[in-house]
Amino acid sequence: MTTPPGKLYVVATPIGNLGDMTFRAVATLKEVGLIAAEDTRHVKMLLQHYGISNKLVSLHQHNEDKASQMLLDKLREGLSIALVSDAGTPLLSDPGMPLVKLVKDAGLDVVPIPGACALITALSAAGLPVSQFTFEGFAPRTSSARKAFFSESALSPVTWVIYESSHRILACLQDMAAVLPLDREIVIARELTKLHETIVKTTLANAVELVGNDENMRKGEFVVIVDGAVLEKTEQEVTPEQLKVLSILLKECPLKTAVALAVEITGGRKKLLYQAALDMQDAE
């Protein structure tokens, strides 16, 4: 009789407060044959708290390609495995993606065990729009790369979120202030679910001053949430992108067809695009 393959459980763990561990997560970690952890020493303390003694194996950014293949072999042999990170939901700026992709590509089951997530926790209490948002992971490490990154995000109309470490949070905000309007609303969330949890909603200018003047605001792990830009609708202009699309279409289609297609492709106003098309033809 062939042994059925095991399942890979992606298990969320607390981001600080041990009371946020779910019953299902505890039961799953007790039942699996192996637990793959980013830092076995860190996770061992969590397991001891809940009386879990299952075997641990390391899965971190330096070994995950090799370890992932080994874990896939174990799953094929019928062993069920739990994947955990140091805190929160695995794969969100944590190792694990190669393993999950390998298991999915092999046609085996990947079962999510939901729970704490710093990203969602911060957004839920931020007081900024969350119907649409982008998560950018950790900000780049160098000042020049951060400024370039913030410049790319400056005009985004949706809320965007980054993670940041204690030793770079002030420099990160200073670089942000060099690129974004100082009155842009942001939220700084630190030490979420822990004793010194702090969630501050303020302007970017005030945030730089607050973090610069208060040493405690430079301690812990951070989620930084930035309000989206308010884009003014300009009815008298056609964007460079719309002009490029229109120019290409005019080479292949009659004027009215080119304009209709440009409206459908770019979402531009028909009247403006039609006038732009006439101007292009007159210029030839």
Phi, psi and omega per residue, in radians:
M1 nan 2.247 -3.101
T2 -1.348 2.297 3.104
T3 -1.291 2.213 3.124
P4 -1.165 2.607 -3.136
P5 -1.173 2.722 3.087
G6 -1.382 3.064 3.123
K7 -1.989 2.563 3.036
L8 -1.696 2.072 3.112
Y9 -1.758 2.161 3.082
V10 -1.679 1.854 -2.917
V11 -1.897 2.125 3.046
A12 -1.359 2.413 3.103
T13 -2.124 2.886 -3.093
P14 -1.026 2.614 3.066
I15 -1.649 0.039 3.111
G16 3.081 -0.974 -3.104
N17 -1.498 2.028 -3.094
L18 -1.097 -0.344 3.107
G19 -1.195 -0.190 3.140
D20 -1.521 0.043 3.056
M21 -1.243 2.305 -3.107
T22 -1.483 2.739 3.089
F23 -1.042 -0.713 -3.110
R24 -1.146 -0.662 3.124
A25 -1.116 -0.764 3.121
V26 -1.084 -0.808 -3.134
A27 -1.084 -0.709 -3.134
T28 -1.136 -0.793 -3.124
L29 -1.130 -0.501 3.097
K30 -1.324 -0.482 -3.017
E31 -1.577 -0.490 -3.066
V32 -1.249 2.793 -3.141
G33 -1.476 -0.325 -3.067
L34 -2.686 2.515 3.098
I35 -2.092 2.099 3.094
A36 -1.654 2.118 -3.014
A37 -2.249 2.549 3.109
E38 -1.109 -0.797 3.112
D39 -2.331 1.816 -3.041
T40 -1.098 -0.555 -3.141
R41 -1.158 -0.720 -3.129
H42 -1.184 -0.821 -3.086
V43 -1.198 -0.512 -3.131
K44 -1.022 -0.642 3.128
M45 -1.135 -0.693 3.099
L46 -1.128 -0.779 -3.123
L47 -1.116 -0.709 3.127
Q48 -1.084 -0.646 -3.132
H49 -1.069 -0.586 -3.103
Y50 -1.829 0.215 3.073
G51 1.150 0.636 -3.141
I52 -1.820 2.217 -3.055
S53 -2.125 0.343 -3.120
N54 -1.126 2.699 -3.112
K55 -1.153 2.420 3.130
L56 -1.877 2.572 3.027
V57 -2.392 2.505 -3.097
S58 -1.374 2.400 3.025
L59 -2.470 1.710 -3.104
H60 -2.297 3.117 -2.990
Q61 -1.110 -0.342 -3.098
H62 -1.592 -0.250 -3.091
N63 -2.284 0.062 -2.921
E64 -1.173 -0.480 3.108
D65 -1.143 -0.852 3.140
K66 -1.204 -0.776 -3.112
A67 -1.150 -0.595 -3.113
S68 -1.101 -0.702 3.118
Q69 -1.150 -0.680 3.097
M70 -1.101 -0.729 -3.131
L71 -1.205 -0.621 3.071
L72 -1.092 -0.711 3.101
D73 -1.066 -0.699 3.123
K74 -1.123 -0.720 3.111
L75 -1.080 -0.740 3.130
R76 -1.109 -0.488 3.115
E77 -1.384 -0.109 3.095
G78 1.869 0.055 -3.122
L79 -1.529 2.222 3.051
S80 -1.500 2.506 -3.010
I81 -2.309 2.485 3.040
A82 -1.882 2.361 3.052
L83 -1.855 2.171 3.094
V84 -2.281 2.713 3.014
S85 -1.886 -3.085 3.140
D86 -1.091 -0.596 -3.135
A87 -2.850 2.511 3.060
G88 1.421 -2.741 -3.080
T89 -1.539 2.184 -3.129
P90 -0.999 2.717 3.083
L91 1.431 -0.365 3.101
L92 -1.422 1.606 -3.045
S93 1.096 0.453 3.089
D94 -2.298 2.806 3.090
P95 -1.092 2.858 3.043
G96 2.307 -0.389 -3.078
M97 -1.032 -0.786 3.107
P98 -0.996 -0.678 3.139
L99 -1.171 -0.845 -3.120
V100 -1.082 -0.734 3.131
K101 -1.119 -0.745 -3.138
L102 -1.073 -0.762 -3.116
V103 -1.191 -0.747 3.112
K104 -1.107 -0.764 3.141
D105 -1.120 -0.478 3.127
A106 -1.419 -0.070 3.116
G107 1.416 0.274 3.132
L108 -1.652 2.877 -3.053
D109 -1.401 2.336 2.969
V110 -2.046 2.076 -3.031
V111 -1.988 2.043 3.106
P112 -1.389 2.348 3.029
I113 -1.985 1.671 -2.972
P114 -1.226 2.782 3.136
G115 -3.136 -2.519 -3.047
A116 -1.136 2.543 3.082
C117 -2.661 2.115 -3.076
A118 -1.041 -0.686 -3.134
L119 -1.011 -0.955 -3.085
I120 -1.216 -0.653 3.113
T121 -1.028 -0.808 -3.133
A122 -1.162 -0.761 -3.128
L123 -1.077 -0.629 -3.076
S124 -1.148 -0.403 -3.098
A125 -2.026 0.188 -3.014
A126 -1.356 -0.623 -3.055
G127 1.363 0.343 3.042
L128 -2.016 2.786 -3.111
P129 -1.012 2.318 -3.119
V130 -2.233 0.124 3.105
S131 -1.136 -0.491 2.993
Q132 -2.403 2.344 3.071
F133 -2.711 2.788 3.047
T134 -2.112 2.435 3.094
F135 -1.878 2.147 -3.039
E136 -1.849 0.115 -3.129
G137 1.213 -2.620 3.107
F138 -1.379 2.464 3.062
A139 -1.161 2.696 3.090
P140 -0.990 2.761 -3.024
R141 -1.417 -0.531 -3.072
T142 -1.720 2.706 -3.087
S143 -1.091 -0.788 -3.106
S144 -1.114 -0.711 3.126
A145 -1.188 -0.647 3.116
R146 -1.134 -0.770 -3.120
K147 -1.100 -0.707 3.097
A148 -1.114 -0.715 3.128
F149 -1.101 -0.789 -3.132
F150 -1.188 -0.582 3.097
S151 -1.099 -0.697 3.120
E152 -1.146 -0.540 -3.088
S153 -1.628 -0.153 -2.978
A154 -1.025 -0.638 -3.072
L155 -1.703 0.092 3.120
S156 -1.106 2.247 -3.107
P157 -1.415 -0.117 -3.121
V158 -1.839 2.754 3.067
T159 -1.048 2.404 3.079
W160 -2.263 2.658 -2.942
V161 -2.308 2.423 3.020
I162 -2.309 2.755 2.932
Y163 -1.709 2.640 3.068
E164 -2.610 2.683 -3.117
S165 -1.666 2.893 -3.080
S166 -1.122 -0.651 -3.059
H167 -1.439 -0.034 3.096
R168 -2.157 -0.032 -3.010
I169 -1.069 -0.745 -3.106
L170 -1.182 -0.821 3.121
A171 -1.069 -0.641 3.118
C172 -1.082 -0.827 -3.132
L173 -1.169 -0.641 3.114
Q174 -1.133 -0.716 3.097
D175 -1.174 -0.639 3.095
M176 -1.105 -0.717 -3.129
A177 -1.188 -0.395 3.114
A178 -1.343 -0.237 -3.045
V179 -2.039 -0.764 -3.052
L180 -1.614 2.769 3.034
P181 -1.046 2.431 -3.064
L182 -1.221 -0.301 3.120
D183 -1.604 0.083 3.104
R184 -1.108 2.323 3.133
E185 -1.352 2.358 3.052
I186 -2.401 2.829 3.062
V187 -2.155 2.283 3.038
I188 -1.914 2.060 3.120
A189 -2.034 2.155 -3.118
R190 -2.283 2.622 3.078
E191 0.906 0.773 -3.098
L192 -1.013 2.359 -3.135
T193 1.209 0.023 -3.129
K194 -1.715 3.135 -3.062
L195 -1.026 -0.722 -3.067
H196 -1.794 0.583 3.105
E197 -0.949 2.298 -3.141
T198 -2.404 2.232 3.090
I199 -2.269 1.921 -3.061
V200 -2.047 2.193 3.041
K201 -1.874 2.145 -3.064
T202 -2.789 -3.022 3.042
T203 -1.489 2.827 3.135
L204 -1.063 -0.711 3.134
A205 -1.060 -0.798 3.134
N206 -1.185 -0.566 3.136
A207 -1.134 -0.747 3.108
V208 -1.065 -0.763 -3.141
E209 -1.154 -0.759 -3.122
L210 -1.071 -0.877 -3.106
V211 -1.205 -0.600 3.131
G212 -1.211 -0.561 -3.056
N213 -1.656 -0.275 -3.062
D214 -2.069 1.906 -3.110
E215 -1.044 -0.604 -3.141
N216 -1.119 -0.487 3.129
M217 -1.368 0.051 3.056
R218 -1.976 0.299 -3.139
K219 -1.999 2.525 3.057
G220 1.776 -2.912 3.111
E221 -1.906 2.435 -2.932
F222 -2.078 2.497 2.875
V223 -2.057 2.178 3.134
V224 -1.979 2.183 -3.095
I225 -2.033 2.250 -3.063
V226 -2.057 2.258 3.120
D227 -1.149 2.558 3.121
G228 -1.209 2.765 3.129
A229 -1.295 2.572 3.040
V230 -1.590 1.935 -3.086
L231 -1.636 2.126 3.106
E232 -1.384 2.287 3.123
K233 -1.392 2.149 3.129
T234 -1.877 1.937 -3.092
E235 -1.465 -0.139 -3.074
Q236 -1.791 0.107 -3.070
E237 -2.267 2.573 2.989
V238 -1.901 2.308 -3.072
T239 -1.240 2.745 3.086
P240 -1.003 -0.632 3.134
E241 -1.135 -0.723 3.122
Q242 -1.140 -0.694 3.105
L243 -1.113 -0.687 3.139
K244 -1.118 -0.806 3.119
V245 -1.076 -0.768 -3.122
L246 -1.101 -0.731 -3.138
S247 -1.073 -0.734 3.124
I248 -1.151 -0.749 -3.108
L249 -1.168 -0.621 -3.124
L250 -1.138 -0.413 3.115
K251 -1.287 -0.348 -3.035
E252 -2.048 -0.323 -3.006
C253 -2.274 2.771 2.969
P254 -1.074 2.792 -3.035
L255 -0.965 -0.893 -3.085
K256 -1.094 -0.687 3.119
T257 -1.162 -0.744 3.135
A258 -1.062 -0.746 3.136
V259 -1.143 -0.774 -3.133
A260 -1.063 -0.745 3.132
L261 -1.190 -0.678 3.131
A262 -1.113 -0.679 3.085
V263 -1.088 -0.773 -3.113
E264 -1.178 -0.680 -3.078
I265 -1.313 -0.775 -2.995
T266 -1.745 -0.299 -3.081
G267 1.366 0.192 -3.135
G268 -1.296 2.924 -3.137
R269 -1.375 2.340 -3.056
K270 -1.054 -0.741 -3.095
K271 -1.056 -0.788 -3.114
L272 -1.180 -0.731 -3.128
L273 -1.193 -0.615 3.122
Y274 -1.128 -0.769 3.114
Q275 -1.131 -0.677 3.108
A276 -1.104 -0.677 3.107
A277 -1.125 -0.721 3.083
L278 -1.083 -0.738 3.127
D279 -1.094 -0.678 3.118
M280 -1.117 -0.731 -3.134
Q281 -1.184 -0.687 3.126
D282 -1.146 -0.535 -3.096
A283 -1.328 -0.274 -3.092
E284 -1.344 nan nan
